[in-house]
Amino acid sequence: MTATRPADFSRPCTAVLARMPQHDATALTQGGNQALIVLDEQVYQLRITRAGKLILTK
């Protein structure tokens, strides 16, 4: 009898990822390390850290 792992629904499958829009973070920040993103009149700040991680804050 082989054990099967349950489906991981927290991660989209490859086919779904292929259809999602992709945006380069350095293009969004125009080569800098910060950009503002607006959603429904709310402004969020996207920041690229020195370690190359992304932080999105309201």
Buried (B, 14 or more C-beta within 10 A) or exposed (E): EEEEEEEEEEEEEEEEEEEEEEEEEEEBBEEEEEBEEEEEEEEEEBBBEEEEEEEEEE
